[in-house]
Amino acid sequence: MSYDLVVWEGPRPDSDDEACEVFADLAERYLEGDPVSGTAAITRFTEALVRRWGDLDHDAESPWATGGTGDTNGPILTVNIRHSDDRLEEVANHVAELAAQHSLVCYDPQQDRLRP
C-alpha cells in the first residue's frame, strides 16, 4: 500500500479545486496513455529525490513503494511512498518542498489538495 503524491510541471493552480481538475486532465492525457519520457524538469526532480532517499531498486531502506520513486510520464510524476514507512510525513513534506524548489506543483490526490 502506498501514499501517493503527484508532481507536475506547469503553472500552480489557484485553488485545490482547480488543482483537482488539472490533475484529472493530466492523468487522462499522460497516465492513461502510451508512456512518454519525463520532461527535463521532472527528471531533475526525480534524480534529486533518489539522491536524498535512495532507489527501491538499489536500496531496500528507501521509502518508495515502487522502483525508482514512482511513475513518470511526460510532465507528471506519481510519487509512491510506502504507507508503512515511519518517515511518511517527513518524506511527503520533503517531496512538496523539493517540488517547490524545482518550480513544480505538488498535489495530494488522497486529500484533494495542493501541498505547500
C-alpha positions as CSV (number, residue, x, y, z in Angstrom):
1,M,0.0,0.0,0.0
2,S,1.3,3.5,-0.8
3,Y,0.6,7.1,-0.1
4,D,0.8,8.9,-3.4
5,L,1.7,12.5,-4.2
6,V,1.6,13.8,-7.7
7,V,4.1,16.3,-9.0
8,W,3.8,18.1,-12.3
9,E,5.3,20.7,-14.5
10,G,3.1,23.7,-15.2
11,P,1.6,26.8,-13.5
12,R,0.5,26.3,-9.9
13,P,-3.4,26.2,-9.7
14,D,-5.0,28.9,-7.7
15,S,-7.1,26.5,-5.6
16,D,-7.4,22.9,-4.6
17,D,-10.5,22.5,-6.8
18,E,-8.5,23.8,-9.8
19,A,-5.6,21.5,-8.9
20,C,-8.0,18.6,-8.9
21,E,-9.2,19.5,-12.4
22,V,-5.7,19.9,-13.7
23,F,-4.7,16.6,-12.2
24,A,-7.6,14.8,-13.8
25,D,-6.7,16.3,-17.2
26,L,-3.0,15.4,-16.9
27,A,-3.9,11.9,-15.7
28,E,-6.2,11.3,-18.6
29,R,-3.6,12.6,-21.1
30,Y,-0.4,11.1,-19.7
31,L,-1.1,8.4,-17.1
32,E,-3.7,6.5,-19.1
33,G,-2.0,6.8,-22.5
34,D,1.2,5.5,-24.0
35,P,4.3,6.1,-22.0
36,V,6.2,9.3,-22.7
37,S,9.7,10.1,-21.3
38,G,9.7,12.5,-18.3
39,T,10.4,16.1,-19.1
40,A,13.8,17.6,-18.1
41,A,12.3,19.3,-15.0
42,I,10.6,16.1,-13.8
43,T,13.8,14.1,-14.5
44,R,15.9,16.5,-12.4
45,F,13.3,16.4,-9.6
46,T,13.3,12.6,-9.6
47,E,17.1,12.5,-9.6
48,A,17.1,14.8,-6.5
49,L,14.6,12.5,-4.7
50,V,16.8,9.5,-5.4
51,R,19.9,11.3,-4.2
52,R,18.2,12.1,-0.9
53,W,16.2,8.9,-0.3
54,G,17.7,6.2,-2.4
55,D,16.0,4.0,-5.0
56,L,14.0,0.9,-4.0
57,D,15.7,-1.0,-6.9
58,H,19.1,-0.5,-5.2
59,D,18.2,0.3,-1.5
60,A,15.7,-1.7,0.5
61,E,15.6,1.1,3.1
62,S,14.2,3.7,0.6
63,P,10.7,5.0,1.4
64,W,9.4,4.2,-2.1
65,A,6.6,1.7,-2.7
66,T,7.7,1.1,-6.3
67,G,11.1,1.1,-8.1
68,G,12.5,4.5,-8.7
69,T,10.2,6.9,-6.9
70,G,7.0,6.2,-8.8
71,D,5.6,6.5,-12.3
72,T,6.9,9.3,-14.6
73,N,5.1,10.2,-17.8
74,G,5.8,13.4,-19.6
75,P,5.3,16.4,-17.3
76,I,3.8,14.3,-14.5
77,L,5.2,12.0,-11.8
78,T,3.2,10.0,-9.3
79,V,5.4,9.5,-6.2
80,N,4.6,6.3,-4.3
81,I,5.6,6.4,-0.7
82,R,5.3,3.3,1.4
83,H,2.4,3.8,3.7
84,S,4.1,1.7,6.4
85,D,7.3,3.8,6.4
86,D,7.9,5.6,9.7
87,R,9.2,8.6,7.7
88,L,6.0,9.0,5.7
89,E,5.3,12.6,6.8
90,E,8.9,13.6,6.6
91,V,9.2,12.2,3.1
92,A,5.9,13.7,1.9
93,N,7.0,17.1,3.3
94,H,10.3,16.8,1.5
95,V,8.6,15.9,-1.8
96,A,6.5,19.0,-1.5
97,E,9.4,21.3,-0.6
98,L,11.6,19.9,-3.3
99,A,8.8,20.3,-5.9
100,A,8.5,23.9,-5.0
101,Q,12.3,24.4,-5.2
102,H,12.1,22.9,-8.8
103,S,9.1,25.2,-9.7
104,L,6.9,22.2,-9.9
105,V,3.4,21.6,-8.5
106,C,2.8,19.0,-5.7
107,Y,-0.7,17.7,-5.3
108,D,-2.1,15.2,-2.8
109,P,-4.9,13.1,-4.5
110,Q,-5.9,11.4,-1.3
111,Q,-6.8,14.7,0.3
112,D,-7.6,16.5,-3.0
113,R,-5.4,19.4,-2.1
114,L,-2.2,21.2,-3.1
115,R,0.8,20.6,-1.0
116,P,2.5,23.9,0.1
